[in-house]
Amino acid sequence: NLAQLDTRQRNLPAARARYQSILALDAHDPLAMLGMAQVEAVDGKERAARDWLERAKREQPKMLEPRMLLAALDIRARAYANAIAELKAARDAVPQSAEVLQLLGSVQIAAGENADAVETYKALVAQQPKSPPAYLRLADAYARAGSMNLAESTLKQALQINPNYVVATVALAHLQLNASRYAEATQLAVNVLSGTHVE
């Protein structure tokens, strides 16, 4: 819409005026509140942006965008505990959101909460059982938590779904090399080059 275009073009007074006119007609419009938050964020007014996001969240508790944007502000400030709390609330409000689970797991890893990230990515894999990237995320969390055997088996599951998934292949080879299993890592490279599936 025109207000979003004004925000992208940094015509912030015009964007504010458009959103304020919407809110004058409906003071409870969460999309207009979200738009105001984006205007304030672009203008460098984080406190005002947070206030609008909190208002939008109260109006629509199941709306993901305010919680995701609040979490993004917390992540930027390295306030990981706040971001995790916001993302857990988003997960509870919309349990089927893969986007929320992906971001929650990454913040948990950044905060050193690797065991919690494992549980988050288990939920992601349960939602996306045919998604190699979901298994890759889970394998990374397992490895960070020190569960190397589970990390390896999870990477192999990703490669069973997509034998050409290079990122998982490289990660598996790194695990084997770090365990001084040089012959297996070499055989993995041979299998990949020959198109043989990882067992």
N, C-alpha and C positions, 0 to 999 in steps of 0.2 A: 504494500500500500504506500501512499504518499508519505506518511510519517516515517516509515522504515527507509524509504528512499532519502528523505531529508537527513535521517540519522547517518546513513552510509556516506552521504555527501558532506557530513559534518555541518549541516545547516540546522544546528541544534535549537535555536529559538523557534524556528518554524515547526520542527518536530514536537517540541514541548507544547506549542500552541495547539497542534492537531490532537495530541493525546489528551490535553486538558479539556478540549471541547468534547471529546468522547466521554470523559469522566464527568463532565458537567451534566450530561444526559443520563449517564449510568455510573454512579460513584462506586459500583461494585464490579466493574468490568475488569477481570483479571488480565486480559490481553493488553488493555491499555496501561495497566499497572506495570506489566512486564515491559512494554514499550518505554514507559517513563524510566524504568530501571536501566534500560539499555542506553537511553539518552544521557542519564546521569553518569553512567560508567564511562561512556565515551568522553564526557566532559571532565573526567577525573574526580568526580564527586562520589567516592565509594560509599560513604556513610548514607548518602541520599539514595544511592542505588540499592543498598541493602534494605533500607526502609521500605522501598517500593516492592522489592522481592518478598519481604516478610508479609506485606499486605496482600500481595497476590497469592501467597501460600495459604494465608488464612481464608481467603475467598474460595480457593479451589485446592483443598488438601491433596487431591490425587493428580494434580497437574505437575508434571515432572520439571518443566523448564525453570520455575523459580528455585527449586531445590538444587538442580544441576548448576545453575548460575551462582547460587550462594556457595556451593561446594567449590566451584572454580575460583571464586574470590578467596576462599580459605586456602586452597591449594597454592595459589599465587603468593599468599602470605606465609606459606609453610605452616599453617595452623591445621595440621593433619587431623588432630582429634576432632575439631569442629567439622571438618569436611567429612570425616567418616560418619559422625553422628547424623549429618544431613543426608548423606547417601544411604545410610541404613533406613532412615525414615522414608526416603524415596523408594527403596526396595520394598519396604513393608506396604507402602501405598500402592505400588504397581509391581508385584512380584515377578511378572512375566517380562520385565524390561531387561533385555540383554545389555543395553547401553549402560544402565545403572550398575549392573553386576561387573561389567568390564572396568568401569571407572572406580568402583568401590575396591575391587581387588588390587588395582594399580596403586591406589592411595594407601591401602593396608600394607603393601610391600614397601612403599616409600617410608612408611612409619615404622617399619621393622616388625609388623604384625603378620609374620609369614604364615603361622598356623591358621589365623583367621582368613588370610587370602586363599589358602587351600580350600577352606569350606565355601568361600564365595565362588571360587572357580569350579568347584564340584557342582554347585547349583547351576552355573553357566553351562557346563557340559551336559547336565541333565536336560537343560532347555534346548541345547544345540548338539545332540549326539552325533551329528554328521558333519560337524564343523572342525576341521583340523586346527584352526587358530585357537579355538576354545581349549582343545587338549594341550596346545603349546603353552597357553597361559597357565594351565593347571600344572604342567610339568615344571615350568619355571618356579612356581610357588613351592612345589614339592622339593625341588633342588635347594631353594633358599632356606627351606625348613630342615634341610639335612636328610631328606628321605630320597636318597639317590636311586634306589631300586624302583620306587614308585614313579620317580621322574622318568626313568628309562622306559618302564612299561607303558607309561602314558604317551611318551613320544612315539613308541612303536604303534600305539593305537592310532595316533594321528597319521602315521605313514601307511597303515593299513587302509585308511580311508582315502588317502591321496599319496601314493608312492612317490610322486614327483614334487612333494612339498619340501623344497630345498631348505627352508629355515629349520624345520624339524630334523632333517637329516644332519645338518651342521650341528645342531644342539645335541643330538644323540652321539655324534662323533666326538664332540667335546667331552661329554660325560665319560665315554669310554677311554679317551686319552688321559683325562684327569685321574682315572682309576688305573692307569698304566696297562690298559687292555689294548695294546697297540695292534695286535693281530686282528682283533674284532673291528677296530676302527678302520683298518686297512681293507678288511673284507667288506665293510659297509660301503666304502668308496667304490670298490669293485662292483658290488651289487647295484649301486646307483648308476654307475656308468653302463652296466649291462642291462639295466631295466629289471633286475630281479627284485621282488618284493622283500621287505624286511620282515623277518619272522620273530 
